[in-house]
Structures are given as C-alpha cells and as structure tokens.
Amino acid sequence: MHILAIDFDGVICDSAREVFAVSLKAYASINPGSRIILDIEQPCNQPSWLSAHLLTEPVFQRFLQLMPLGNRAEDYGVVLESIERNTPITDQVSYDAFHATLAPSWLDEFHRLFYEQRAVLRSDLEGWLALHSLYGWFVDLLEQRAGRAQYAIATAKDSESVDILLHHFGISGLFEPELILDKNTGEDKADHLEELARHTEAGFEDITFVDDKVRHLLAVIHLGVRPILAGWGYNTQREHTTAVQHGLAVADFDNADNLLFGDSDSAVLHFK
C-alpha cells in the first residue's frame, strides 16, 4: 500500500502559539536580559493570554515569518536571537549564515531548555492544549480517505506531545503508533523516511511526504520519495515560490485530494 508520511506541526496541527511560548521561556533562561522578553508584558506562563493576544504581538509575527527557515527546536532560539539583534533575514541563505554565527554549545543548550520548558508548560495540560488547533479541513480529508494509503507521521516534535495531541483531538486511530516517528528518529527528515521504509518494507517510490518546510522536502528528494509542500501552515509565499522553482508540488485546499490520493474524478468531499 502507498505510504503517506506527514509532518505534524504546520501540517496536521497548528502549534505556533505553543512553540512561541516554550521558545520564550527557553530564551529567557539563556538570555535573561533580553529586550524582546521584557517588551512582552505578560509572557509565556499564561496560556489564556497567549491564545488571545499573540496575533497582535510584533515579535510573534516576526517569529512566524522566520519559523519556516529552521529545522529543529534550537532553530526557534536562532529566530529569537535574530529578532533580538535586529538581524535582517529574508531567505534561507541569510538565515543559514546567521545560524552559523552561533556557537554549537549555545544551540545545544537552547535545545535542552526548549524541551525542559515544554514539559513545565505541559504540566498545565488544559492550558497547554488550548495553545493548539487542527488544520481541520486537512484532517477531514485524511479521515475520509483513510484506507487509501497507510498514514505515518514524520516529525521533529517529541512523541509524548504528539500522542497527547492526537488523543485530545480524537484522531489517534488514523496512525499506527509504530509509524509515528519523532525527533529521536534522527537529525533530519531523510532519517525519518529511511526508518519508515525499513519498517514498512515500502520502496521510496511508494512514499509521499508532506511537509510545510521546503528545506525538509529538498533534503529527501535524493531518496526517490514524492515530496509535496503543504501550502498552509507556517510557510509563506517565499516558500511557495522556492518550492515551484525546485519543481515541487504545492498542495492546498483545492488540489490536496488529487495530489495525495489521485481523486480528481471522485465524489465531492464534505468538510466540516
């Protein structure tokens, strides 16, 4: 059976507010004198404030713009550090150049603090869950096409958080536990897809991979999988343009069914 491997954050789940909250707490620990921390009146220990107020917060908006250029948890620290320094970052090249200026020890420490602070925030489970939502139309599509492909998750998120969220939203049944590959699977998504191929005994040509980050898709093309950019989530027109330049398909509400399941002649779907 065809394998549909899906990134979690930015494709299935909108967790931007939670990621921002955790990142702020980690950044405050590593840079307690930060001006961006001081500029935010009621920082990330109040989930209700985060849910309602962030859409108008300039730092959050800049954070969203730069999120697609990162890869792992430490990249959220890179984003905040670039905002702190007012570093002009417009594309992947300028982002990578700035990333290279930061010490590996700093990146490792932010990575550690990020997951430490996520565990702290998650101790208020109700507040933590309130910082997440689903991309409902896409989940509806997965539910209505269940059985047409074997679903897998390939994510840089920790499996405990993914498991909690899947159960909270009532969609855990879509994914076999052994096909939920998290941050511990490897450094990049090629590691995830190689492990997925080994586990399922599928050929790479039988795997479609959907991610909201162009860099993740470009990193797996050499495997022979079919990479598709999720046109929703955290990416911007910058990522859409880059994807097209590299010959990648960009999925959206109108074409996702056909791209992922080849159902251009199927019955009309009814999304919630």
C-alpha positions as CSV (number, residue, x, y, z in Angstrom):
1,M,0.0,0.0,0.0
2,H,1.1,3.6,-0.7
3,I,2.6,5.3,2.4
4,L,1.6,8.9,3.1
5,A,4.1,10.4,5.5
6,I,3.0,13.7,7.1
7,D,4.8,16.3,9.2
8,F,2.9,17.2,12.4
9,D,3.4,20.8,13.3
10,G,2.2,23.1,10.5
11,V,0.5,20.3,8.5
12,I,-1.8,18.5,10.9
13,C,-1.6,20.7,14.0
14,D,-1.2,24.5,14.4
15,S,1.1,24.7,17.4
16,A,2.7,28.1,16.7
17,R,1.5,29.7,19.9
18,E,2.8,26.8,22.0
19,V,6.1,26.8,20.2
20,F,6.4,30.5,20.7
21,A,5.5,30.2,24.4
22,V,8.1,27.5,25.0
23,S,10.7,29.3,23.0
24,L,10.3,32.5,25.0
25,K,10.7,30.6,28.3
26,A,13.8,28.8,27.0
27,Y,15.2,32.1,25.6
28,A,14.6,33.9,28.8
29,S,16.6,31.3,30.6
30,I,19.5,31.6,28.3
31,N,19.3,35.4,27.8
32,P,17.5,36.8,30.9
33,G,18.2,40.4,29.9
34,S,16.6,40.1,26.5
35,R,14.7,43.2,25.3
36,I,12.1,41.1,23.5
37,I,11.3,39.2,26.7
38,L,11.0,42.5,28.6
39,D,8.9,44.0,25.8
40,I,6.2,41.4,26.2
41,E,4.0,42.4,29.1
42,Q,2.7,39.0,30.1
43,P,5.0,36.4,28.8
44,C,4.5,32.7,28.2
45,N,3.4,31.4,31.6
46,Q,-0.2,32.5,30.9
47,P,-1.7,30.3,28.2
48,S,-5.0,32.2,28.1
49,W,-3.1,35.4,27.3
50,L,-1.1,33.6,24.6
51,S,-4.3,32.4,23.0
52,A,-6.0,35.8,22.8
53,H,-3.2,38.3,22.5
54,L,-0.5,36.9,20.3
55,L,-2.0,37.7,16.9
56,T,-1.2,41.4,17.5
57,E,2.3,40.9,19.1
58,P,5.0,42.1,16.6
59,V,7.6,39.6,18.0
60,F,5.2,36.7,17.4
61,Q,4.5,37.9,13.8
62,R,8.3,38.1,13.1
63,F,8.7,34.7,14.7
64,L,6.1,33.2,12.4
65,Q,7.8,34.7,9.3
66,L,11.1,33.1,10.2
67,M,9.8,29.7,11.5
68,P,9.8,28.0,8.1
69,L,13.6,28.6,7.7
70,G,14.5,26.4,10.7
71,N,14.7,22.7,11.2
72,R,14.8,21.7,14.9
73,A,14.0,23.1,18.3
74,E,17.2,25.0,18.6
75,D,16.2,27.0,15.5
76,Y,13.5,28.7,17.5
77,G,16.3,30.1,19.6
78,V,18.1,31.2,16.4
79,V,14.9,33.0,15.3
80,L,14.6,34.8,18.6
81,E,18.3,35.7,18.7
82,S,18.0,37.2,15.2
83,I,15.0,39.3,16.4
84,E,16.9,40.4,19.5
85,R,19.8,41.6,17.3
86,N,17.6,43.1,14.6
87,T,19.4,40.9,12.1
88,P,17.9,41.2,8.6
89,I,16.9,37.8,7.4
90,T,14.9,37.4,4.2
91,D,15.6,33.9,2.9
92,Q,17.2,30.6,3.6
93,V,20.7,31.8,2.7
94,S,20.7,34.7,5.1
95,Y,19.1,32.5,7.8
96,D,21.8,29.8,7.5
97,A,24.5,32.4,7.5
98,F,23.2,33.8,10.8
99,H,22.7,30.3,12.2
100,A,26.4,29.6,11.5
101,T,27.5,32.5,13.7
102,L,26.0,30.9,16.9
103,A,28.1,28.5,19.0
104,P,27.1,24.9,18.9
105,S,27.1,24.9,22.7
106,W,24.5,27.7,22.6
107,L,22.4,25.8,20.2
108,D,22.6,22.6,22.3
109,E,21.7,24.5,25.5
110,F,18.6,26.1,23.8
111,H,17.6,22.7,22.5
112,R,17.8,21.2,26.1
113,L,16.0,24.2,27.6
114,F,13.2,24.1,25.0
115,Y,12.2,20.5,25.9
116,E,12.6,21.3,29.6
117,Q,10.3,24.3,29.4
118,R,7.8,22.4,27.2
119,A,7.5,19.8,30.0
120,V,6.9,22.6,32.5
121,L,4.2,24.2,30.3
122,R,2.6,20.9,29.7
123,S,2.1,20.4,33.4
124,D,-0.9,22.7,33.0
125,L,-2.4,20.3,30.5
126,E,-5.6,22.2,29.8
127,G,-3.7,25.5,29.2
128,W,-1.1,23.7,27.1
129,L,-3.7,22.0,24.9
130,A,-5.5,25.4,24.4
131,L,-2.5,26.6,22.5
132,H,-3.1,24.0,19.8
133,S,-5.6,23.6,17.0
134,L,-6.0,21.3,14.0
135,Y,-6.0,22.2,10.3
136,G,-9.5,20.8,10.3
137,W,-10.1,20.6,6.5
138,F,-6.9,18.6,6.1
139,V,-7.7,16.2,8.9
140,D,-11.2,15.8,7.4
141,L,-9.5,14.8,4.2
142,L,-7.3,12.2,6.0
143,E,-10.4,10.8,7.7
144,Q,-12.4,10.5,4.6
145,R,-9.6,8.9,2.6
146,A,-8.5,6.5,5.4
147,G,-7.6,3.2,3.9
148,R,-6.5,4.7,0.6
149,A,-3.0,5.0,2.0
150,Q,-1.1,4.0,5.1
151,Y,-0.5,7.1,7.2
152,A,2.7,7.9,9.1
153,I,3.9,10.9,11.0
154,A,7.5,12.2,10.5
155,T,8.1,15.0,12.9
156,A,10.8,16.8,14.8
157,K,8.4,17.1,17.8
158,D,8.6,14.8,20.8
159,S,6.4,11.7,20.6
160,E,4.8,12.3,24.0
161,S,3.4,15.7,22.9
162,V,2.2,14.2,19.6
163,D,0.5,11.3,21.4
164,I,-1.3,13.6,23.8
165,L,-2.5,15.9,21.0
166,L,-3.6,13.0,18.7
167,H,-5.7,11.6,21.6
168,H,-7.0,15.1,22.6
169,F,-8.3,15.8,19.1
170,G,-9.7,12.2,18.6
171,I,-7.6,11.3,15.6
172,S,-5.1,8.8,17.1
173,G,-6.8,6.0,15.3
174,L,-5.5,7.3,12.0
175,F,-1.9,6.5,12.9
176,E,-0.4,3.2,14.0
177,P,1.9,4.0,17.0
178,E,4.9,2.4,15.4
179,L,4.5,4.8,12.4
180,I,4.8,7.9,14.5
181,L,8.5,8.8,14.1
182,D,9.6,11.7,16.3
183,K,12.6,13.8,17.0
184,N,14.6,10.8,18.3
185,T,14.4,9.1,14.9
186,G,17.2,11.3,13.5
187,E,18.6,14.7,12.7
188,D,16.5,15.3,9.6
189,K,13.5,14.0,7.7
190,A,15.7,11.7,5.5
191,D,16.3,9.7,8.6
192,H,12.6,9.5,9.3
193,L,11.8,8.3,5.8
194,E,14.6,5.8,5.7
195,E,13.3,4.3,9.0
196,L,9.8,4.4,7.7
197,A,10.9,2.5,4.6
198,R,12.7,-0.1,6.7
199,H,9.8,-0.6,9.0
200,T,7.1,-0.9,6.3
201,E,9.3,-2.6,3.7
202,A,8.0,0.0,1.2
203,G,10.1,1.3,-1.6
204,F,10.8,5.0,-1.5
205,E,8.9,5.4,-4.7
206,D,5.8,4.3,-2.8
207,I,6.2,7.1,-0.2
208,T,4.6,10.6,-0.5
209,F,6.0,13.0,2.1
210,V,4.0,16.2,3.0
211,D,5.8,18.9,4.9
212,D,5.4,22.6,5.4
213,K,9.1,23.3,5.1
214,V,10.9,23.4,1.7
215,R,14.2,22.5,3.3
216,H,12.8,19.3,4.6
217,L,11.5,18.3,1.2
218,L,14.7,19.2,-0.6
219,A,16.6,17.1,1.9
220,V,14.7,13.9,1.0
221,I,14.5,14.2,-2.8
222,H,17.6,12.1,-3.3
223,L,15.8,9.2,-1.7
224,G,13.2,9.0,-4.5
225,V,10.2,9.8,-2.4
226,R,7.4,12.1,-3.7
227,P,7.8,15.4,-1.8
228,I,4.9,17.8,-1.5
229,L,4.8,21.2,0.2
230,A,1.8,21.8,2.4
231,G,0.6,25.2,1.2
232,W,-1.0,26.0,4.6
233,G,0.8,26.0,8.0
234,Y,3.7,28.3,8.7
235,N,5.1,28.8,5.2
236,T,4.7,31.9,3.2
237,Q,4.7,32.9,-0.5
238,R,8.5,32.9,-0.1
239,E,8.4,29.1,0.4
240,H,5.8,28.6,-2.3
241,T,8.0,30.3,-4.8
242,T,11.0,28.4,-3.7
243,A,9.1,25.1,-4.0
244,V,8.0,25.8,-7.5
245,Q,11.5,26.8,-8.5
246,H,12.7,23.4,-7.4
247,G,9.9,21.6,-9.2
248,L,7.9,20.7,-6.0
249,A,4.1,20.5,-6.0
250,V,2.3,22.8,-3.6
251,A,-0.8,21.3,-2.0
252,D,-3.8,23.5,-0.9
253,F,-7.5,23.1,-0.2
254,D,-8.4,22.8,-3.8
255,N,-5.8,20.3,-5.0
256,A,-4.7,18.3,-1.9
257,D,-7.2,15.4,-2.5
258,N,-6.0,14.9,-6.1
259,L,-2.3,15.3,-5.3
260,L,-2.3,13.0,-2.3
261,F,-4.9,10.4,-3.4
262,G,-5.3,10.9,-7.1
263,D,-9.0,11.6,-6.7
264,S,-9.7,14.2,-9.3
265,D,-12.8,12.2,-10.5
266,S,-14.0,11.2,-7.1
267,A,-17.2,12.3,-5.3
268,V,-17.2,15.7,-3.7
269,L,-15.9,15.7,-0.2
270,H,-17.8,17.3,2.7
271,F,-15.5,19.2,5.0
272,K,-16.6,20.2,8.5
